[in-house]
Amino acid sequence: MTPKFLFGHKGDVKGNLFFLDNTTVCYPCGHNVVFYSIDDNSQKFIPGIEGSEGITAMALSHNRKHLAVCEAATKAICSVYNVGKMLETFKEKKSANIVIDITTVKKKRILVSNDYNAKSFISVDFC
């Protein structure tokens, strides 16, 4: 069951809800990743990659510093974000609902392979 404060939560995504810390929840919503602050009820958004068909899987590293977001497209895409650094900037900017500028988001890596013809990832995890 989805908690009441998660509006638009996309439940069909594998790995669809993470606590980044005690007060910040991360979840997919439509074509975005939402960071929801329980303390002040604010949301921050990271938009999906232009041209993709939507988020299919997510994973948070064990140390909670990296978030992998997999999206369906003509070639499956997996973006790895450095959420450890993003959390610091989210806490500094206390405005209500803002869209995070994709140029300021620190992407660790975007993974796409030409060795296969898969259109989506069904699961992702860190080891």
C-alpha positions as a Markdown table, in Angstrom:
| # | Residue | x | y | z |
|---|---|---|---|---|
| 1 | Met | 0.0 | 0.0 | 0.0 |
| 2 | Thr | 1.3 | 3.4 | -1.0 |
| 3 | Pro | 1.5 | 6.0 | 1.8 |
| 4 | Lys | -0.9 | 8.9 | 1.5 |
| 5 | Phe | 1.7 | 11.6 | 0.9 |
| 6 | Leu | 3.1 | 10.0 | -2.3 |
| 7 | Phe | 1.0 | 11.6 | -5.0 |
| 8 | Gly | 1.4 | 10.0 | -8.4 |
| 9 | His | 3.6 | 7.1 | -7.2 |
| 10 | Lys | 4.4 | 4.8 | -10.1 |
| 11 | Gly | 4.0 | 1.4 | -8.5 |
| 12 | Asp | 4.9 | -0.8 | -11.5 |
| 13 | Val | 8.6 | 0.3 | -11.3 |
| 14 | Lys | 10.9 | -2.3 | -9.8 |
| 15 | Gly | 12.5 | -0.7 | -6.7 |
| 16 | Asn | 10.0 | 2.2 | -6.5 |
| 17 | Leu | 10.5 | 3.7 | -3.0 |
| 18 | Phe | 13.6 | 4.7 | -1.1 |
| 19 | Phe | 14.4 | 6.7 | 2.1 |
| 20 | Leu | 17.5 | 8.7 | 1.3 |
| 21 | Asp | 17.7 | 9.8 | 4.9 |
| 22 | Asn | 15.2 | 10.1 | 7.8 |
| 23 | Thr | 13.2 | 12.8 | 6.2 |
| 24 | Thr | 13.6 | 12.4 | 2.4 |
| 25 | Val | 11.7 | 9.9 | 0.2 |
| 26 | Cys | 12.6 | 9.1 | -3.4 |
| 27 | Tyr | 10.1 | 7.6 | -5.8 |
| 28 | Pro | 9.2 | 7.6 | -9.5 |
| 29 | Cys | 6.2 | 9.6 | -10.6 |
| 30 | Gly | 5.3 | 9.6 | -14.3 |
| 31 | His | 8.5 | 10.4 | -16.2 |
| 32 | Asn | 10.2 | 12.0 | -13.2 |
| 33 | Val | 12.1 | 11.0 | -10.0 |
| 34 | Val | 10.6 | 12.9 | -7.0 |
| 35 | Phe | 12.4 | 13.7 | -3.8 |
| 36 | Tyr | 9.8 | 14.4 | -1.1 |
| 37 | Ser | 10.7 | 16.1 | 2.1 |
| 38 | Ile | 8.5 | 14.9 | 5.0 |
| 39 | Asp | 9.6 | 17.8 | 7.2 |
| 40 | Asp | 8.3 | 20.7 | 5.1 |
| 41 | Asn | 6.2 | 18.8 | 2.5 |
| 42 | Ser | 8.3 | 20.1 | -0.4 |
| 43 | Gln | 9.1 | 18.2 | -3.6 |
| 44 | Lys | 12.0 | 18.3 | -5.9 |
| 45 | Phe | 12.0 | 16.7 | -9.4 |
| 46 | Ile | 14.5 | 15.2 | -11.7 |
| 47 | Pro | 13.0 | 14.9 | -15.2 |
| 48 | Gly | 13.5 | 11.7 | -17.3 |
| 49 | Ile | 15.8 | 11.7 | -20.3 |
| 50 | Glu | 14.3 | 13.3 | -23.4 |
| 51 | Gly | 13.0 | 10.7 | -25.8 |
| 52 | Ser | 12.7 | 7.8 | -23.3 |
| 53 | Glu | 9.4 | 6.0 | -22.7 |
| 54 | Gly | 9.4 | 6.1 | -18.9 |
| 55 | Ile | 11.1 | 4.7 | -15.8 |
| 56 | Thr | 11.2 | 0.9 | -15.5 |
| 57 | Ala | 13.6 | 0.3 | -12.6 |
| 58 | Met | 15.4 | 2.1 | -9.8 |
| 59 | Ala | 18.1 | 1.1 | -7.2 |
| 60 | Leu | 19.8 | 2.9 | -4.3 |
| 61 | Ser | 23.3 | 2.0 | -3.4 |
| 62 | His | 24.0 | 0.6 | 0.1 |
| 63 | Asn | 25.7 | 3.8 | 1.3 |
| 64 | Arg | 22.8 | 5.8 | -0.1 |
| 65 | Lys | 25.1 | 8.0 | -2.3 |
| 66 | His | 24.1 | 6.7 | -5.8 |
| 67 | Leu | 20.7 | 6.3 | -7.4 |
| 68 | Ala | 20.4 | 4.2 | -10.6 |
| 69 | Val | 17.4 | 5.1 | -12.8 |
| 70 | Cys | 16.6 | 2.8 | -15.7 |
| 71 | Glu | 14.4 | 4.0 | -18.6 |
| 72 | Ala | 12.8 | 2.3 | -21.6 |
| 73 | Ala | 13.8 | 3.6 | -25.0 |
| 74 | Thr | 14.9 | 2.2 | -28.4 |
| 75 | Lys | 18.1 | 1.3 | -26.5 |
| 76 | Ala | 17.7 | 0.7 | -22.8 |
| 77 | Ile | 19.2 | 3.6 | -20.6 |
| 78 | Cys | 20.5 | 3.5 | -17.1 |
| 79 | Ser | 21.5 | 6.8 | -15.5 |
| 80 | Val | 23.5 | 6.8 | -12.2 |
| 81 | Tyr | 23.1 | 10.0 | -10.1 |
| 82 | Asn | 25.2 | 11.1 | -7.2 |
| 83 | Val | 22.3 | 11.7 | -4.7 |
| 84 | Gly | 24.7 | 12.2 | -1.8 |
| 85 | Lys | 25.7 | 15.6 | -3.2 |
| 86 | Met | 22.1 | 16.3 | -4.4 |
| 87 | Leu | 20.7 | 15.9 | -0.8 |
| 88 | Glu | 22.9 | 18.7 | 0.4 |
| 89 | Thr | 21.6 | 21.1 | -2.2 |
| 90 | Phe | 18.0 | 20.0 | -1.7 |
| 91 | Lys | 18.3 | 20.8 | 2.0 |
| 92 | Glu | 19.8 | 24.2 | 1.3 |
| 93 | Lys | 17.0 | 25.2 | -1.1 |
| 94 | Lys | 13.8 | 25.3 | 1.0 |
| 95 | Ser | 11.5 | 26.5 | -1.7 |
| 96 | Ala | 8.3 | 24.6 | -2.2 |
| 97 | Asn | 8.1 | 22.5 | -5.4 |
| 98 | Ile | 11.0 | 23.0 | -7.8 |
| 99 | Val | 12.3 | 21.2 | -10.8 |
| 100 | Ile | 16.0 | 20.4 | -10.5 |
| 101 | Asp | 17.8 | 21.8 | -13.6 |
| 102 | Ile | 19.2 | 18.7 | -15.3 |
| 103 | Thr | 22.5 | 20.6 | -16.0 |
| 104 | Thr | 23.1 | 21.0 | -12.3 |
| 105 | Val | 22.4 | 17.4 | -11.4 |
| 106 | Lys | 25.6 | 15.4 | -11.0 |
| 107 | Lys | 25.3 | 12.4 | -13.2 |
| 108 | Lys | 27.9 | 9.8 | -12.4 |
| 109 | Arg | 27.3 | 7.9 | -15.6 |
| 110 | Ile | 24.8 | 7.0 | -18.3 |
| 111 | Leu | 24.9 | 3.4 | -19.4 |
| 112 | Val | 23.8 | 2.4 | -22.9 |
| 113 | Ser | 25.1 | -0.6 | -24.8 |
| 114 | Asn | 25.2 | -1.3 | -28.5 |
| 115 | Asp | 25.9 | -5.0 | -27.8 |
| 116 | Tyr | 22.2 | -5.8 | -27.3 |
| 117 | Asn | 18.8 | -4.7 | -28.6 |
| 118 | Ala | 17.0 | -4.6 | -25.3 |
| 119 | Lys | 14.5 | -1.7 | -25.0 |
| 120 | Ser | 14.2 | -1.7 | -21.2 |
| 121 | Phe | 15.8 | -2.9 | -18.0 |
| 122 | Ile | 13.4 | -4.9 | -15.7 |
| 123 | Ser | 15.7 | -4.8 | -12.6 |
| 124 | Val | 18.8 | -3.0 | -11.4 |
| 125 | Asp | 20.9 | -3.3 | -8.3 |
| 126 | Phe | 24.3 | -2.3 | -6.9 |
| 127 | Cys | 26.9 | -4.8 | -5.7 |
